[in-house]
Amino acid sequence: MALSPRLEVRQSQSLTLTPQLMQSIRLLQLSHLELNAFVEAELLRNPLLEREDGVEAAEPAEAPMEVSPFDDSANAVDRPQTADAIAGSYDTEIENVFPEQRSEDRLGTDWSSGGGGEGGEAADIDQYVAARQTLGEHLNDQIGLLLIDPAERIIARFLADGLNEAGYLALELDAVALQLGAPLETVEAVLGKLQTLDPVGLFARDVKECLALQLRERDRLDPMMQRLLDNLELIASHDFVLLCRTIGCDRDDLLDMLAELKALDPKPGRAFERGPVESVVPDVFVREGPGGWIIELNSDILPRVLVNRTYYASVTGKARDSQEKSFLVDCLQTANWLTKSLDQRAQTILKVATEIVSQQDAFLHRGIAFLKPMTLKLVAEAIDMHESTVSRVTSNKYVATPRGLFEMKYFFTTALASSTGAADHSAESVRHRIRQLIDAEQAAEILSDDTIAEMLGKEQGIEVARRTVAKYREAMNIPSSVIRRRQKRALVGAR
């Protein structure tokens, strides 16, 4: 068969990722805070978009009633008036009407009225709450009183800027001296003065120095306590027999010193405000109804926007050139796309959440021990979506259930096979059972990882290896059986 060039016309289908399609995919994985920030930016950029507040305009407040000095004020006014309002109606000072009225009573009156008269809104209580002092502000106030030399103040404030959230100094003194062009001895002297500031323990280089500073302030840093600080690794391993032999004390003295260490603050910088604490807001609410579970989106955090087509129609006719017309068309297309994308995002979240609730019905009714293994593929096939879409939808999303507030990713766990032929077990439920077994163990019967694996196989038919138990235990920050035995024996000895 001879080869020769020829032209053919073929028809095929392909998916092209347009910029708007890529943006729609990106909207799925945004949290509600990120989504609201994105919508706010679009509202500022696009004149055809406007926010749908969903709140009717408030009716204008009625004018305050005039009170005649010849009428009974109790009959003339329908609701109680403030002292300021009554005095104002008589065109006099409040002291002439109510001589016993104190200044703090007037403050309370203004608080209740919001400073806006009878029709004003209530005052925002956050405006009257004092801001918490930061660690930097607290130290700057003390540095100004502690140090007089301007050069030392510069070094001190430079060191204060090098503190981490725990209050430890994260800078090398050699590097500080080189950068500021100051002698190392001067930097060390300034650091020694800073370590006396309140709270004691700031400007330490490690945990040992932090605890030593606090003990020195309490006049409890004797040689035996210093030897105890030099062997902090033995405290972490709960090897009290070796610790007593190393520092030269008996068990009672050791327990007393350990009690003193527990009363100290290893992270003194945490007592100060570092930033706003943001609470987790659920994206979906799940509650039990008469015929099953009711799944609702949190409408309070969903941005709602509308396309102002009336404005578009009025402006289009006034466009002067093709560039302005092209801009308006682009704004209209973007506005239409955003409204559809937000609606599609909400429907997708609701669809995925509904399937998760359906799969985890036993968990919602009976607890974590009945959490089923579930994968992204299982949910995607059930709702006829791609795995990547389900993964994006469940990122940074939270569900409020009768069992508590959970991230959507929490419900997706791997499966552990059952030796009895029953349904597979969720890895999360296995971790929960491991914690229960360890919490119930006694000092004389500490469970090893092998023993826990055997107990899981006998009780629930879970096929799990010793190394899997060890991996789950370490992920939950549970120490090994050797350290747990020392800890429990130390607790028994302390009693």
Beta strands, then each sheet from edge to edge (+ up, - down):
strand 1: 49-51
strand 2: 284-289
strand 3: 292-297
strand 4: 305-307
strand 5: 398-401
strand 6: 404-407
strand 7: 415-416
strand 8: 425-426
sheet 1: 1+ 4-
sheet 2: 3+ 2- 5- 6+
sheet 3: 7+ 8-
end
